[in-house]
Amino acid sequence: MAKNSIFKNAKGVNYLVPFLLIATLYLLWGLAHGMLDVLNKHFQEAFDMSKAQSGFVQFSVYFGYFIMSLPAGVIMRRLGYKRGLITGLLVFAFGALLFIPASFINSPLPFFAALFILACGLCIIENGAHPCATGMGPEEYSEQRINLAAAFNGVGWIVGPLLGTALILNGTGGSFDLAKPYIIVAAIVLVVALVLAFMHLPEAEMAADAQENAVQAGTDTGSVWSHKLFVFALIAQFLYVGAQTGVGSFFINYAVEADPTMSNETAGYLLAIGCMGMFFVGRLLSSLFMKWIRPSYLLGLFGLLGTLCMVLVLMKLGRASFIGLFLSYFFMAPMFPTIFALGVKGMGAQTKQASSLLVMCIVGGAVFPICMGLIGKTNMALGFILPLVAFAFIALFGLMHALQEKK
């Protein structure tokens, strides 16, 4: 492999194999998140919930992220990446298996509790996986690597709605339908945890690389708050996760309102194959584009284009608006990994703390669906003003980071 490989450091350490394992973790939590959008619509009908009330599906997950973010950072610092990731996978599987007893209780509350626990596991995993993906190779390729790992996440976002639609929306109608996809997910997660237990993760090498990069950049001292633009990265991440979660949560609602002949199942499959397909392609191509375009420039451009897509959605122009909503998935694709990579760049010894704070910002996903449901109670299109504001800020953050890099 060439010396300038994105997976080989200056000392010749090759991170490709452990990187692929980390990328598998991205696929798993993409799968879990992808099923949430199906649950949102199902809960509206199964438990006679309003749009705002069904937003508690996402709230349960993203509030779990918020509560667990700092403890997850402590877990990573004390146990290391390998044992920390295994801990997260076991909690993830436990939360998924709790769907079995929850399915026998005619109430949404046990499902919310199961989702909360599942999310705590996902939070621990993300606290370790993101810095691993950015740190497995030369720092100049960190954004490209994390976008490549995030492409695997895009695959999970495709499979999740497909699995959820097939087994929940298109199931037998029984309460156990809700548990079926989560039993499958739990089994896969436990297998991955077993594989990880027997695989070597080059933690010492990654830590040495991060410290060396920070020393060379002159950023190896001070707290995370002393790093310029870090606060803006936190805000951008909060807004992005909120926007992505909100758009996904109410895609089915928007689709069936725009076309009354469309069924929930049809909209669910369109979300899984079409929108999440665009999301996957967007992440894959973004990693390729970053060979020629600075990540900060690409983030700014995609933020602007995402804003324009939301303008179309708000205008309710029929097919044109639906195409705008559809294309927004392509422009959202590189936002989370790129914001994360730009946020932790040059952090050195503060990388794990910075990662915890950025993962905490995933709580935006708890806030947006409820607010969008309230705003769009009678007209779903109005709720999409929140993603519009989010994408506009992300475009500004990309521009600010690009200007900072020029100095």
Secondary structure, DSSP 8 states (H G I E B T S, - for coil): --TT-TTB-TT--B-HHHHHHHHHHHHHHHHHHHHHHHHHHHHHHHTT--HHHHTHHHHHHHHHHHHHHHHHHHHHHHHHHHHHHHHHHHHHHHHHHTHHHHTTSSSSHHHHHHHHHHHHHHHHHHHHHHHHHHHSS-GGGHHHHHHHHHHHHHHHHHHHHHHHIIIIITS-SSGGGGTHHHHHHHHHHHHHHHHHHTS---HHHHHHHHHHHHHHHT-SSS-GGGSTTHHHHHHHHHHHHHHHHHHHHTHHHHHHHH-TT--HHHHHHIIIIIIHHHHHHHHHHHHHHTTTS-HHHHHHHHHHHHHHHHHHHHHT-THHHHHHHHHHHHHHTTHHHHHHHHHHTT-GGGHHHHHHHHHHGGGHHHHHHHHHHHHTSS-GGGGGHHHHHHHHHHHHHHHHHHHHHH-
